[in-house]
Amino acid sequence: RLYTQGSAWFSFEESERGALAVSQFADLAVLSGDYLSLPIDQIGGLTSLLTMVDGRIVYADGPFVALEGRTN
């Protein structure tokens, strides 16, 4: 919470960033596996299936290809 909402507060962007909510920008990645449950030696093999920056899809693969080019 401190890292997401707190950093938005410090940059005076809490109305635009800091939470996954309607009308706020999203930076996120959907990974090919569960980072928290994989053995350490397999983490390097994870890939991004979907990457969003400022609420826009900048990369899509696999089941998310149909979303590419969408902005919301």
ABEGO torsion letter per residue (X at the ends): XAAAAAAAAAAGAAAABGBBBBGBBBBBBBBABBAAABBAAAAAABBBABBBBGGBBABBBEAAAAABGBAX
